[in-house]
Amino acid sequence: MYTNKQWNKFLLEARENDEITLPSLDVKDSFNMNIWQSEDRIKPEISSRLIQIAMDFFENLDLGHELVHDIILTGSLANYNWTEFSDIDLHIVIDFAQMDENVELVKYFFNAKKADWNKMHQIMIKGHEVEIYAQDVDETHISTGVYSLLGDEWVLKPSKENPKIDYESIKVKVQSIMDQIDRVEALFSNNKHEVVQNVSDLLRGKIKRLRRCGLAEKGIYSTENLVFKTLRNNGYIGKLLDLKNKSYDKMMSLNHNAV
């Protein structure tokens, strides 16, 4: 098994200093063989079950199967950097423009529906939770591993990477954003709920753009994507969303003495 020694040293130091939990960058010698039959083919029983789940999701929306261009497996379980905590990233590839010329509206529709589905269901396959995602046929593949379940073949076969990581930049950016989120929490404690709403939206937009740019330019090992993963792993993405939701509830509530 290949392990980036510098990253693991950095990870260990962060834990020892009671700072931040960083994502593992271990690159395995092979794929997860609970999922894969070989490095060229997924296990047939896994493939058929994933296809069934994707089709059930689609049928639940009362949409025709002709809209489905492909069903793909992507993410770390279609790569060498999987862990026991990896989700099964199941993507249904659809031509959004075929549904409606307002592609952004179609994207919003599918994002809402997949969020509902993922909240209602916790489907586990070989110890890994299935996460469904609706992907536009024109969406750029960010992952280095993309396997077509309908075609039973690689669209993009991964290779073992020796990631080059800018460790100090990650640490600086993570600590900066964590500090900003902690300041939002202080605003909430001081009943500055409207300010919390505005600042939360700005920060969430900044984090999304940061990750999107990193993935587009340098892929999954980009500084920006690892910053996002570190924030998520430490609960700060959830914390920011929670503060936004709670501040809205406070703004909309009336106390008992209100007329």
Phi, psi and omega in degrees: 000129177277134177228131176285105188295320181298317181296316181295326176295317178298317179299315181297316180297320180297318180293318181296327180273007179057042182258261189236149177268120184258149180293144178289143178243026178297133174250118185283164176285336182212172174289172175288109186282000167286337182257324189255141175278321175205181180284357178248352185208134176283156179297132184304320181292329177289314181301311183296324179291320179294320177298318179299318179297315180297317180292324177298318177301315183292317179295328178298338179266001182058043178247149182285145181296341181295344178283342183277116178275325180194164171234121188237153171254129181219189180084194188292334178281355170251033185204182181268355185258029180287156174225174178294344181262000183295139171276159170270107182275102184257111184252130174260117185270122186227147172274098184302322183294338178289335178277315182198146181292339176276085186297323180295324177293319178297317178300316179298318179301309182293324178298320179293317182291320180290327177295318177298315181298312183293332176286322185282332187240144172228081182270123182249131175235114181054038177086004182241133182281139180274126176244121182268145179215135175265121186242133177292143181299335180267000181289135181290137176286118177271321182294151177273358177228119180223117182244126178278117178285325179288322179273348182053051180199162178286132167274321177214109183272131183283163172232159178289121183257150171253088189294138175259116189246133174268085189299314184293323178297320178300311183299315181296313182294318180297312182295325178295314182289323176300319179298319179295321179290322175298325178291326174296320178298322178295321177298319178298317180297333179265016176062029176268063192290324178292321177295320178302317178303310184293314183292323178299316179297318179297316181292318179297319177296319180297315181294319179297315180296321180301310182293317182300316180293318180297315180296318182294324186270318187230358175084199191293338180262014178293153178305316185295319179292323179288331173296313179300312182298322180293317177298317180294315182297331181267006175081009185280331174294313178296323179297318180295316179295320179297318179296320178296314181294317181293323180293324177296315179301319179295318180297323185272351183275151175241139180281173186295334184269359182289146177250000000 
